[in-house]
Structure formats: C-alpha cells, structure tokens
C-alpha cells in the first residue's frame, strides 16, 4: 500500500520557522522527483520546491532564500525547511512524489498558518 505521511505543519508567528517532512512507502518503482506544493484558500495549487534524486533543486521565486528542500533517498523522505515565514506562506502544503513508469502520488496535505 502506497503511503505518503506528512508532518510538521502548524501555527507559527511571522518570522518564525517550520520543518515539514514527507515519508513515502510502498512505492515499487524508483522515486525520481520529490516536492512540495501549496494551496492557499481560494487560490490554485502552486509549486513551492522540488528536488531530483540527484539533488537538483528548483524553487518558486517567492520562497527562494527562505525555504530549503532536501531528501534522504535511503528513507524515501523529503523535507522542507521554512524560515522567515510570512502571512502569505499560509496554505495547505502537499507532498508530491514522481517515480518511474509515470507513477505519481500526492500526500494528504498539512496546514501551515503564519499569524501573530
């Protein structure tokens, strides 16, 4: 059974930090890309950051310099370290995995709220 288990969301004050984790299991193909997307209320889902198996990263302009994506291939886990959080970062954050044979899977989402 394929599972993506996300953790680390919550409420944080502006300027604060959070670390999201997403552990994938039950995927029979080699995982290529792992990434994070987010969807704010009333808006479309957007890319936050993505990382390839070899460690090549890509970030949305709005998070460059503040967020860092990393992964542990041995654990099939992707992380998103978020610093200097702003109210505009408030959204549901979704983990995404892309593997061989066209396999893709989304996590269930974790809420991040930035508010004083």
N, C-alpha and C positions, 0 to 999 in steps of 0.2 A: 504494500500500500504506500503510495507516494504521499509524503507529508512535507510541508514547509512550516516550520514552527518559528514564529516571530516573537521577539521580546524586546523590552527596553523602552517602550513608549511611556508617556506620562505627561504630567504638568510641570512646566519649568518657567522660571521668570525670564524676561528679556535679558539677553547677555549670557544666559546660562548654557549648560552643555547636557547632551544626552548621547547615549550609545545604543544603537539598535543592532540586534543580532537576528539572523535567519539561518536556521539549520535545516538542510534538506536531507531526506532519507527515502529509501525505497525506489530511487531512480536507477533504472538498469542501464542507462546509457551514460557515456562520459559527459559531464557538465561542461559546457563552453562558457557562456556568459552568466554572470550573476549581477543583479542590480536592484536598485531601489527606485520606485516611482512614488508620487504622492498625488492626492486628490483633495483639494480644499472644497469646502461647502459651496456648491453652485458652480464649480469650475471643472474643467476636464482633467483627467489624469495626465500627469506630466513626468518626464524623466527627471530624476534627481542625479543619479550617478550609476555607472555601470563599469564592471571590471571583467576582463577576459581571463581565461585560465592562466595565461602567461603573465597577467598583472597589468596589462594595458588598461588605463582608466579614461573615462570621459565624464565630464560634469556639466550640469546646467550652469549657465553663466551666473545665475542668481545665488549659487552656493559655492562657487569657486573661492578658494582661500578660507572657507569656513568649515566645509564638510570634507571628510576623508573616507573613502571606501577602501576596504581591504577584504581579503578572503583567506581562508585556511582550506586548501584543497583536500588535505587528508581528512578533514572533518566535514567537508561539503558545507561550509558555513561562510556566510558573508556578513560583514559588519559595516555600519555607517556611524562614524564618529562625527557628531554635530556640535559645533562650538559657535559662540556669538549668535545665539538663536534670536530670531526676530519674530514679531507677531505674524508676519507674512509667511513664516515657516509652518504655521498651524495647519495641519492637514492629517488625513489618514495616510500612513506610509505603507506601501505594499512592496514586498519582496518579489522578485521575478527571477526565474531560472530558465535558461535555454540550454538544451542538450542536443546531442546528435540525433539523427533521424527526425529532426523537426519537432522534438518534444519541447513543450513549454508548460510552465505552471506558475500560477500566482499564489502568493500567501494570502492569509485571511485579512491582513491589514492590522496595523497598530496605530492608535491615536497619539499624535503629538500635539500638545497645546502649549503655546507660548503666551503667557499672560501674567500680569502683575496683580 
